[in-house]
Amino acid sequence: MTRALARALFKQGKRVIALKPIETGVDPDPQDAIALSRVCGLPEALRCSGFLRWRLPLSPMAACEEEGLPFPSIEALAQAIDGATRGHEFALVEGAGGILVPIDPTNTIAELIACLKWPLVIVARDALGTLSHTLTAHESAERRGLSIRAIVLVQGPWSQGDPSTRLNASILERRLPVPVLRFPFCSDDDDALAQAGEPLIPWLFPESVRTGLAPKDQPA
């Protein structure tokens, strides 16, 4: 999803940077961060200092405990993100597994978003179960005073033959005060993703903004 939006903006000639400041399962390379830097034409984005990488595919808190490392500072991470995105017309930051994923014993991705003071896009699978998951994520974000730009339901192989996909978006629209958008199933190709993401740009980026994306079950 982040990849699609970043590539769509890049193809429109925008100065866009897309980052994955927290990535686990890095063995040995941060594949999500590499893909995001590629679609923006910014290989130098991989050299941003202060970002967090762990070998084990765990939550940040669990990875620190398992690998015997100190917990990171969300304030320092927010400063690193802010510095890396300066000078760009559009900036997208992809979260890691959802807004309540623990970073340390007291902080989650939600606290990082609060430090950044960026609008949030909640990304979820368009499939059975998404209603409770998405409403819970929205409520958690709202209670923390986060600015929620939109909900995006992503269609994929999980949507095939699932009758809930006929109703998920309309039910969420009736229950939430933010736009509920749909991202269609397409091939895992940068330009195909960009084409699918282009119609979402006016909704998610009405002006030059920085935006954080919190995927729940969906890779970039």
Buried (B, 14 or more C-beta within 10 A) or exposed (E): BBBBBBBBBBBEEBBBBBBBBBBBBBEEEBBBBBBBBBBBEBEEBBEBEBBBBBEBEBBBBBBBBEEEEEBBBBEEBBBBBBEBBEEBBBBBBBBBBBBBBBBBEEBBBBBBBBBBEBBBBBBBBBBEBBBEBBBBBBEBBBEBEBBBBBBBBBBBEBBEEBEBBEEBBEBBBEEBEBBBBBBEEBEEEBEEBBBBBBEBBEBBBEEEBBBBBBBBBBBB
